[in-house]
Amino acid sequence: MIKSVSRVLKCLVGLAFLPAVLLGQTEQEQEWTRLIKEADDYSIGAKYDSALLLSNQVALAAEMEENYEFMTRAYFVMASVYYRIRKLDLAIDEYVKAKETARKWGNESFVVRADLGLGVVYHQFGFNALDESHPTYDTVQAVLYLDSAFKMFTMAQEYYMRNAPDNYLMLAYTATNLAGNYYARKEFIKSSVYRNEAIELYERVGEKSNAISHTYFLGSTYLQHFKLDQKNHRPYLDSAKHFLLFSHVKSLDIPLTEVARNASKDLAFVHQYLNNTDSALYYWNLSDSLLIEIYSSNYEDRVLEYRAQYETASAELEAEQQRFRALQQERNKRIVLIISIAVVIIFSIWLYIIDQKRKNIKAIAAKNEELNKQRIDELLQQQEIASLQGILEGQEQERKRVAIDLHDRLGGILSMVKLHFSAVEEKLPQDNPEKKKFLTASELLDLAAGEVRNISHNLLSGVLAKFGLVPALKDLADRINESGEIKLHLIQHNLDNALNGEQELQLYRIVQELISNILKHSEAKEATIQLIRNEDSVNLIVEDDGKGFNPNEGIKGGGIGLSNLKARVNKLNGNFHIDSGKGAGTSISIDIPIIND
């Protein structure tokens, strides 16, 4: 029951916080509105990296302009993403920021919505803490979370009752949350009061499905209250039976299969307690049938067909009973017919169950075969990645060896030659006609020595070795922007001392090769490198607005292929995600874990 309430609470996170584009917006605000809408669509479509990237860009840009409205809207999107991926601590941070900026914006409605979102997150924390199988199981802490959620829900309800009493949908949501909160505390009478209120509000706005669902929750609440003290709470069993039966019938008509199944299970318990064995067995069987229907898309028609046949047989039986005294022989024939129909129905159900089991066995066998193929593919990929890692390590060692040889050996030789040239130069008189050629040769020698140093530093990533990853990437971006081929942006946040030297070198190589592929293949006008430090990882996102590609086909024409990228990322114990399509640009996201010494 609590899980069902939790699913209802989730809908608050996805409320449409964003109104339509308003007249009078600046071009910048219209662009932000478009990006926020796009980020919200990404979130709904489970493209969470893209949703966070876009909303974070809007938040940073709005913060620079001190535009609290769009800071608030961006924080709401990020909070909804973090709630969906169950990073509840981060969701709370975003809702708190949204509440603060909504106050600065002067929009009390958004302040209340932020409180409502916080209440939903706190309720989820409390729900987790009540679950004995959850790592955070702690009944004392659960009460604290539920108290915090209750406070938020109550403040939201008071606000809407005071300022928007005709906003029945938001009032229904707050009543639903309060009912779920009391249910989690096992205060079932208070829960039923708010559940009744929610049902009435949903009916006012035409939310028929929600009204029926919460009618079931109301019946289940009365049933739970009865279970607390079966001797003294008998009247609640009658209330439970009434609401469960009503929701059961209505949910079959819509249909709401999961609600119907839950109502069937609870009705089976009610009749079992009342010693109505036949009715209890009927509802248990119906519950099992509805469970099969939930997991079998084509079973619904068969259940309806059997139900119609059953109702027809019942009608015939009733007609026969009415003519019993006058048509005794006809009645017997009818009974035989009904029994035959029942046998056919039972036999048909039995055949259907056997057929479903056979199909399930085949499906499981096919699934196992597919899993075996996947394991083989994974082993081959692991071998390929291990081989590529060896090649990459060899390349780095070779670069280092060549750089050292150039710097120490060839550079040393050139320095000695320069000393000899200097000694000869001092002995040549100023009027010697060959001195000008000698000086030219000396300058060329200096130029050669400089080129040797540059090549050596490039092989060893000189800026990276001296100053670290961020200055090296800035230097890379400056050199690419000077070429005029593409506009390259670098965004970084809180990256100081996050990675060790080997991680920075590997990450720099990955960026080099990704940018190289953008220049060679993407036909992009702009690209962005974004490095953000999270709690236990560093997130690299490289995006471009080019023609995109099919990740399943890889990158054609050489450069770093997807296998090489996997090898480098695997060496860092990281993971990556590619979001691209033909004509839609490319976004590559890589997470590298931070190694704490």
Order of alpha helices (4+ residues) and beta strands (2+ residues): alpha-alpha-alpha-alpha-alpha-alpha-alpha-alpha-alpha-alpha-alpha-alpha-alpha-alpha-alpha-alpha-alpha-alpha-alpha-beta-alpha-beta-beta-alpha-beta-beta
